[in-house]
Amino acid sequence: MAKVVMYTSAVCPYCINAERLLKNKGVTEIEKIRVDLQPELRAEMMEKTGRRTVPQIFINEHHVGGFDDLHALDVKGGLEPLLAG
């Protein structure tokens, strides 16, 4: 299974939806990086992605984007192949 990393915060409905979608696709482990607990990690996220909002999702080092991007990738049929590696 793919390595999934998600920049997230505690009260983020998009983060919850992203996690739910990934789990429905069989992802059992998501490495969560909490930018609300460590503000320096938000700066790191912004440097990597050019975005300020969470979630920001990486699958096997590939930046997918936020929840809307993840959902669009799934609708196009691109999420499962990416998760398969």
N, CA, C and O atoms as CSV, one atom per row, in Angstrom:
chain,resi,resn,atom,element,x,y,z
A,1,MET,N,N,0.849,-1.184,0.000
A,1,MET,CA,C,0.000,0.000,0.000
A,1,MET,C,C,0.889,1.240,0.000
A,1,MET,O,O,2.008,1.227,0.514
A,2,ALA,N,N,0.373,2.284,-0.576
A,2,ALA,CA,C,1.092,3.538,-0.711
A,2,ALA,C,C,1.300,4.212,0.644
A,2,ALA,O,O,0.540,4.001,1.589
A,3,LYS,N,N,2.354,5.030,0.707
A,3,LYS,CA,C,2.577,5.849,1.896
A,3,LYS,C,C,1.785,7.136,1.714
A,3,LYS,O,O,1.969,7.857,0.733
A,4,VAL,N,N,0.899,7.419,2.672
A,4,VAL,CA,C,0.051,8.605,2.606
A,4,VAL,C,C,0.420,9.531,3.764
A,4,VAL,O,O,0.439,9.127,4.926
A,5,VAL,N,N,0.713,10.785,3.412
A,5,VAL,CA,C,1.023,11.813,4.400
A,5,VAL,C,C,0.020,12.939,4.194
A,5,VAL,O,O,-0.217,13.378,3.068
A,6,MET,N,N,-0.568,13.404,5.301
A,6,MET,CA,C,-1.558,14.467,5.203
A,6,MET,C,C,-1.262,15.554,6.233
A,6,MET,O,O,-1.233,15.296,7.436
A,7,TYR,N,N,-1.045,16.765,5.745
A,7,TYR,CA,C,-0.988,17.924,6.626
A,7,TYR,C,C,-2.417,18.233,7.015
A,7,TYR,O,O,-3.292,18.326,6.155
A,8,THR,N,N,-2.660,18.393,8.312
A,8,THR,CA,C,-4.025,18.488,8.818
A,8,THR,C,C,-4.091,19.388,10.045
A,8,THR,O,O,-3.069,19.853,10.549
A,9,SER,N,N,-5.305,19.623,10.513
A,9,SER,CA,C,-5.528,20.307,11.790
A,9,SER,C,C,-6.710,19.627,12.484
A,9,SER,O,O,-7.405,18.805,11.885
A,10,ALA,N,N,-6.925,19.977,13.740
A,10,ALA,CA,C,-7.908,19.265,14.561
A,10,ALA,C,C,-9.341,19.425,14.060
A,10,ALA,O,O,-10.072,18.439,13.961
A,11,VAL,N,N,-9.741,20.622,13.752
A,11,VAL,CA,C,-11.138,20.859,13.389
A,11,VAL,C,C,-11.221,21.276,11.914
A,11,VAL,O,O,-11.429,22.444,11.588
A,12,CYS,N,N,-11.054,20.299,11.053
A,12,CYS,CA,C,-11.031,20.562,9.620
A,12,CYS,C,C,-11.942,19.547,8.934
A,12,CYS,O,O,-11.568,18.384,8.790
A,13,PRO,N,N,-13.132,19.970,8.511
A,13,PRO,CA,C,-14.050,19.020,7.884
A,13,PRO,C,C,-13.499,18.428,6.588
A,13,PRO,O,O,-13.788,17.277,6.261
A,14,TYR,N,N,-12.715,19.197,5.856
A,14,TYR,CA,C,-12.128,18.666,4.620
A,14,TYR,C,C,-11.099,17.577,4.927
A,14,TYR,O,O,-10.957,16.615,4.172
A,15,CYS,N,N,-10.390,17.737,6.034
A,15,CYS,CA,C,-9.422,16.720,6.459
A,15,CYS,C,C,-10.151,15.425,6.823
A,15,CYS,O,O,-9.710,14.331,6.469
A,16,ILE,N,N,-11.256,15.562,7.523
A,16,ILE,CA,C,-12.048,14.396,7.908
A,16,ILE,C,C,-12.584,13.690,6.661
A,16,ILE,O,O,-12.546,12.463,6.572
A,17,ASN,N,N,-13.081,14.467,5.706
A,17,ASN,CA,C,-13.585,13.875,4.463
A,17,ASN,C,C,-12.482,13.188,3.679
A,17,ASN,O,O,-12.695,12.116,3.114
A,18,ALA,N,N,-11.299,13.799,3.640
A,18,ALA,CA,C,-10.168,13.189,2.929
A,18,ALA,C,C,-9.782,11.868,3.588
A,18,ALA,O,O,-9.547,10.873,2.903
A,19,GLU,N,N,-9.719,11.863,4.902
A,19,GLU,CA,C,-9.371,10.639,5.625
A,19,GLU,C,C,-10.417,9.551,5.369
A,19,GLU,O,O,-10.071,8.388,5.159
A,20,ARG,N,N,-11.679,9.930,5.387
A,20,ARG,CA,C,-12.762,8.974,5.135
A,20,ARG,C,C,-12.641,8.375,3.726
A,20,ARG,O,O,-12.768,7.163,3.553
A,21,LEU,N,N,-12.400,9.214,2.735
A,21,LEU,CA,C,-12.268,8.739,1.364
A,21,LEU,C,C,-11.084,7.780,1.237
A,21,LEU,O,O,-11.197,6.724,0.614
A,22,LEU,N,N,-9.958,8.152,1.827
A,22,LEU,CA,C,-8.776,7.296,1.748
A,22,LEU,C,C,-9.021,5.956,2.439
A,22,LEU,O,O,-8.625,4.912,1.921
A,23,LYS,N,N,-9.663,5.978,3.592
A,23,LYS,CA,C,-9.948,4.728,4.307
A,23,LYS,C,C,-10.910,3.855,3.512
A,23,LYS,O,O,-10.778,2.631,3.503
A,24,ASN,N,N,-11.881,4.482,2.840
A,24,ASN,CA,C,-12.801,3.724,1.987
A,24,ASN,C,C,-12.085,3.078,0.807
A,24,ASN,O,O,-12.572,2.104,0.234
A,25,LYS,N,N,-10.930,3.622,0.448
A,25,LYS,CA,C,-10.119,3.068,-0.638
A,25,LYS,C,C,-9.114,2.036,-0.124
A,25,LYS,O,O,-8.300,1.527,-0.895
A,26,GLY,N,N,-9.168,1.727,1.174
A,26,GLY,CA,C,-8.317,0.689,1.740
A,26,GLY,C,C,-7.062,1.174,2.426
A,26,GLY,O,O,-6.249,0.362,2.868
A,27,VAL,N,N,-6.885,2.483,2.526
A,27,VAL,CA,C,-5.702,3.012,3.218
A,27,VAL,C,C,-5.879,2.781,4.715
A,27,VAL,O,O,-6.865,3.219,5.307
A,28,THR,N,N,-4.925,2.095,5.315
A,28,THR,CA,C,-5.029,1.792,6.737
A,28,THR,C,C,-4.188,2.725,7.599
A,28,THR,O,O,-4.460,2.893,8.788
A,29,GLU,N,N,-3.163,3.333,6.998
A,29,GLU,CA,C,-2.294,4.244,7.747
A,29,GLU,C,C,-2.142,5.557,7.016
A,29,GLU,O,O,-1.819,5.594,5.829
A,30,ILE,N,N,-2.381,6.640,7.747
A,30,ILE,CA,C,-2.159,7.980,7.226
A,30,ILE,C,C,-1.261,8.690,8.222
A,30,ILE,O,O,-1.607,8.826,9.396
A,31,GLU,N,N,-0.110,9.141,7.753
A,31,GLU,CA,C,0.774,9.925,8.619
A,31,GLU,C,C,0.226,11.337,8.644
A,31,GLU,O,O,0.212,12.028,7.626
A,32,LYS,N,N,-0.228,11.763,9.819
A,32,LYS,CA,C,-0.834,13.087,9.953
A,32,LYS,C,C,0.176,14.061,10.546
A,32,LYS,O,O,0.802,13.793,11.572
A,33,ILE,N,N,0.315,15.182,9.882
A,33,ILE,CA,C,1.187,16.249,10.357
A,33,ILE,C,C,0.275,17.396,10.773
A,33,ILE,O,O,-0.358,18.033,9.931
A,34,ARG,N,N,0.212,17.652,12.067
A,34,ARG,CA,C,-0.723,18.632,12.625
A,34,ARG,C,C,-0.123,20.035,12.604
A,34,ARG,O,O,0.721,20.371,13.435
A,35,VAL,N,N,-0.561,20.843,11.658
A,35,VAL,CA,C,-0.036,22.198,11.526
A,35,VAL,C,C,-0.611,23.136,12.590
A,35,VAL,O,O,-0.045,24.199,12.844
A,36,ASP,N,N,-1.728,22.752,13.213
A,36,ASP,CA,C,-2.293,23.590,14.275
A,36,ASP,C,C,-1.495,23.464,15.571
A,36,ASP,O,O,-1.510,24.379,16.395
A,37,LEU,N,N,-0.812,22.362,15.757
A,37,LEU,CA,C,-0.011,22.164,16.968
A,37,LEU,C,C,1.416,22.677,16.812
A,37,LEU,O,O,2.063,23.049,17.790
A,38,GLN,N,N,1.897,22.693,15.577
A,38,GLN,CA,C,3.269,23.130,15.304
A,38,GLN,C,C,3.262,24.065,14.095
A,38,GLN,O,O,3.354,23.609,12.955
A,39,PRO,N,N,3.152,25.378,14.344
A,39,PRO,CA,C,3.054,26.346,13.251
A,39,PRO,C,C,4.219,26.295,12.257
A,39,PRO,O,O,4.044,26.638,11.088
A,40,GLU,N,N,5.375,25.881,12.697
A,40,GLU,CA,C,6.516,25.789,11.774
A,40,GLU,C,C,6.267,24.729,10.699
A,40,GLU,O,O,6.838,24.794,9.611
A,41,LEU,N,N,5.420,23.764,11.009
A,41,LEU,CA,C,5.094,22.744,10.016
A,41,LEU,C,C,4.158,23.287,8.936
A,41,LEU,O,O,4.154,22.785,7.812
A,42,ARG,N,N,3.364,24.311,9.269
A,42,ARG,CA,C,2.553,24.962,8.236
A,42,ARG,C,C,3.472,25.659,7.242
A,42,ARG,O,O,3.234,25.616,6.035
A,43,ALA,N,N,4.528,26.303,7.749
A,43,ALA,CA,C,5.499,26.959,6.860
A,43,ALA,C,C,6.161,25.925,5.954
A,43,ALA,O,O,6.358,26.175,4.765
A,44,GLU,N,N,6.502,24.770,6.512
A,44,GLU,CA,C,7.078,23.678,5.721
A,44,GLU,C,C,6.098,23.221,4.639
A,44,GLU,O,O,6.482,23.019,3.486
A,45,MET,N,N,4.831,23.060,5.023
A,45,MET,CA,C,3.791,22.645,4.084
A,45,MET,C,C,3.658,23.668,2.961
A,45,MET,O,O,3.569,23.297,1.791
A,46,MET,N,N,3.644,24.941,3.305
A,46,MET,CA,C,3.491,25.996,2.307
A,46,MET,C,C,4.675,26.021,1.346
A,46,MET,O,O,4.514,26.274,0.152
A,47,GLU,N,N,5.857,25.759,1.875
A,47,GLU,CA,C,7.045,25.724,1.020
A,47,GLU,C,C,6.961,24.554,0.037
A,47,GLU,O,O,7.328,24.691,-1.130
A,48,LYS,N,N,6.482,23.417,0.509
A,48,LYS,CA,C,6.387,22.222,-0.343
A,48,LYS,C,C,5.273,22.322,-1.378
A,48,LYS,O,O,5.419,21.842,-2.503
A,49,THR,N,N,4.151,22.951,-0.994
A,49,THR,CA,C,2.956,22.893,-1.833
A,49,THR,C,C,2.569,24.215,-2.484
A,49,THR,O,O,1.877,24.228,-3.502
A,50,GLY,N,N,3.011,25.322,-1.902
A,50,GLY,CA,C,2.563,26.627,-2.375
A,50,GLY,C,C,1.146,26.965,-1.912
A,50,GLY,O,O,0.552,27.937,-2.379
A,51,ARG,N,N,0.613,26.168,-1.002
A,51,ARG,CA,C,-0.750,26.370,-0.488
A,51,ARG,C,C,-0.721,26.543,1.020
A,51,ARG,O,O,0.181,26.057,1.702
A,52,ARG,N,N,-1.751,27.262,1.538
A,52,ARG,CA,C,-1.813,27.509,2.979
A,52,ARG,C,C,-2.869,26.678,3.687
A,52,ARG,O,O,-2.833,26.554,4.911
A,53,THR,N,N,-3.808,26.105,2.943
A,53,THR,CA,C,-4.940,25.427,3.572
A,53,THR,C,C,-4.683,23.928,3.741
A,53,THR,O,O,-3.903,23.320,3.008
A,54,VAL,N,N,-5.361,23.362,4.723
A,54,VAL,CA,C,-5.306,21.923,4.947
A,54,VAL,C,C,-6.629,21.327,4.509
A,54,VAL,O,O,-7.640,22.029,4.505
A,55,PRO,N,N,-6.655,20.070,4.145
A,55,PRO,CA,C,-5.511,19.165,4.115
A,55,PRO,C,C,-4.649,19.383,2.871
A,55,PRO,O,O,-5.110,19.903,1.855
A,56,GLN,N,N,-3.413,18.979,2.983
A,56,GLN,CA,C,-2.530,18.823,1.830
A,56,GLN,C,C,-2.056,17.380,1.887
A,56,GLN,O,O,-1.472,16.942,2.877
A,57,ILE,N,N,-2.313,16.658,0.826
A,57,ILE,CA,C,-2.143,15.211,0.825
A,57,ILE,C,C,-1.035,14.802,-0.133
A,57,ILE,O,O,-0.971,15.264,-1.272
A,58,PHE,N,N,-0.169,13.928,0.354
A,58,PHE,CA,C,0.898,13.345,-0.453
A,58,PHE,C,C,0.703,11.835,-0.481
A,58,PHE,O,O,0.466,11.215,0.555
A,59,ILE,N,N,0.802,11.253,-1.658
A,59,ILE,CA,C,0.759,9.805,-1.804
A,59,ILE,C,C,2.062,9.395,-2.471
A,59,ILE,O,O,2.331,9.765,-3.614
A,60,ASN,N,N,2.875,8.620,-1.740
A,60,ASN,CA,C,4.197,8.219,-2.238
A,60,ASN,C,C,4.989,9.414,-2.760
A,60,ASN,O,O,5.515,9.380,-3.872
A,61,GLU,N,N,5.069,10.467,-1.952
A,61,GLU,CA,C,5.829,11.676,-2.287
A,61,GLU,C,C,5.181,12.532,-3.374
A,61,GLU,O,O,5.692,13.608,-3.685
A,62,HIS,N,N,4.069,12.080,-3.960
A,62,HIS,CA,C,3.369,12.841,-5.001
A,62,HIS,C,C,2.330,13.744,-4.339
A,62,HIS,O,O,1.444,13.260,-3.634
A,63,HIS,N,N,2.436,15.056,-4.565
A,63,HIS,CA,C,1.470,15.986,-3.976
A,63,HIS,C,C,0.159,15.918,-4.750
A,63,HIS,O,O,0.091,16.300,-5.918
A,64,VAL,N,N,-0.868,15.431,-4.089
A,64,VAL,CA,C,-2.191,15.315,-4.690
A,64,VAL,C,C,-2.926,16.645,-4.595
A,64,VAL,O,O,-3.618,17.045,-5.531
A,65,GLY,N,N,-2.777,17.329,-3.465
A,65,GLY,CA,C,-3.476,18.583,-3.210
A,65,GLY,C,C,-4.382,18.443,-2.006
A,65,GLY,O,O,-4.083,17.700,-1.072
A,66,GLY,N,N,-5.501,19.168,-2.034
A,66,GLY,CA,C,-6.454,19.134,-0.939
A,66,GLY,C,C,-7.550,18.115,-1.179
A,66,GLY,O,O,-7.445,17.270,-2.068
A,67,PHE,N,N,-8.613,18.201,-0.372
A,67,PHE,CA,C,-9.697,17.234,-0.501
A,67,PHE,C,C,-10.365,17.306,-1.872
A,67,PHE,O,O,-10.644,16.272,-2.480
A,68,ASP,N,N,-10.623,18.513,-2.359
A,68,ASP,CA,C,-11.275,18.638,-3.669
A,68,ASP,C,C,-10.436,17.979,-4.760
A,68,ASP,O,O,-10.974,17.328,-5.656
A,69,ASP,N,N,-9.118,18.151,-4.680
A,69,ASP,CA,C,-8.214,17.528,-5.653
A,69,ASP,C,C,-8.250,16.005,-5.528
A,69,ASP,O,O,-8.278,15.289,-6.529
A,70,LEU,N,N,-8.249,15.524,-4.282
A,70,LEU,CA,C,-8.300,14.087,-4.025
A,70,LEU,C,C,-9.594,13.495,-4.582
A,70,LEU,O,O,-9.578,12.452,-5.236
A,71,HIS,N,N,-10.700,14.164,-4.320
A,71,HIS,CA,C,-11.998,13.688,-4.791
A,71,HIS,C,C,-12.045,13.685,-6.320
A,71,HIS,O,O,-12.522,12.724,-6.924
A,72,ALA,N,N,-11.554,14.751,-6.943
A,72,ALA,CA,C,-11.544,14.825,-8.408
A,72,ALA,C,C,-10.687,13.713,-9.000
A,72,ALA,O,O,-11.046,13.121,-10.018
A,73,LEU,N,N,-9.555,13.429,-8.363
A,73,LEU,CA,C,-8.685,12.347,-8.821
A,73,LEU,C,C,-9.410,11.011,-8.742
A,73,LEU,O,O,-9.285,10.173,-9.634
A,74,ASP,N,N,-10.170,10.819,-7.666
A,74,ASP,CA,C,-10.933,9.585,-7.499
A,74,ASP,C,C,-12.010,9.460,-8.575
A,74,ASP,O,O,-12.181,8.389,-9.157
A,75,VAL,N,N,-12.730,10.538,-8.840
A,75,VAL,CA,C,-13.804,10.525,-9.848
A,75,VAL,C,C,-13.239,10.184,-11.232
A,75,VAL,O,O,-13.887,9.496,-12.021
A,76,LYS,N,N,-12.032,10.671,-11.516
A,76,LYS,CA,C,-11.396,10.404,-12.818
A,76,LYS,C,C,-10.782,9.006,-12.897
A,76,LYS,O,O,-10.310,8.588,-13.955
A,77,GLY,N,N,-10.789,8.286,-11.773
A,77,GLY,CA,C,-10.227,6.945,-11.759
A,77,GLY,C,C,-8.726,6.904,-11.523
A,77,GLY,O,O,-8.092,5.875,-11.755
A,78,GLY,N,N,-8.154,8.002,-11.069
A,78,GLY,CA,C,-6.708,8.065,-10.880
A,78,GLY,C,C,-6.223,7.761,-9.465
A,78,GLY,O,O,-5.028,7.559,-9.254
A,79,LEU,N,N,-7.123,7.727,-8.507
A,79,LEU,CA,C,-6.702,7.545,-7.120
A,79,LEU,C,C,-6.258,6.116,-6.841
A,79,LEU,O,O,-5.197,5.913,-6.250
A,80,GLU,N,N,-7.029,5.135,-7.247
A,80,GLU,CA,C,-6.686,3.751,-6.942
A,80,GLU,C,C,-5.341,3.340,-7.547
A,80,GLU,O,O,-4.546,2.700,-6.858
A,81,PRO,N,N,-5.055,3.686,-8.812
A,81,PRO,CA,C,-3.721,3.349,-9.344
A,81,PRO,C,C,-2.584,4.024,-8.569
A,81,PRO,O,O,-1.522,3.430,-8.376
A,82,LEU,N,N,-2.810,5.258,-8.129
A,82,LEU,CA,C,-1.791,5.964,-7.356
A,82,LEU,C,C,-1.568,5.264,-6.010
A,82,LEU,O,O,-0.432,5.122,-5.557
A,83,LEU,N,N,-2.655,4.833,-5.381
A,83,LEU,CA,C,-2.541,4.128,-4.103
A,83,LEU,C,C,-1.894,2.758,-4.272
A,83,LEU,O,O,-1.231,2.266,-3.358
A,84,ALA,N,N,-2.082,2.146,-5.427
A,84,ALA,CA,C,-1.490,0.827,-5.682
A,84,ALA,C,C,0.020,0.923,-5.889
A,84,ALA,O,O,0.737,-0.073,-5.795
A,85,GLY,N,N,0.484,2.122,-6.169
A,85,GLY,CA,C,1.927,2.331,-6.325
A,85,GLY,C,C,2.357,2.079,-7.737
A,85,GLY,O,O,3.540,2.207,-8.054
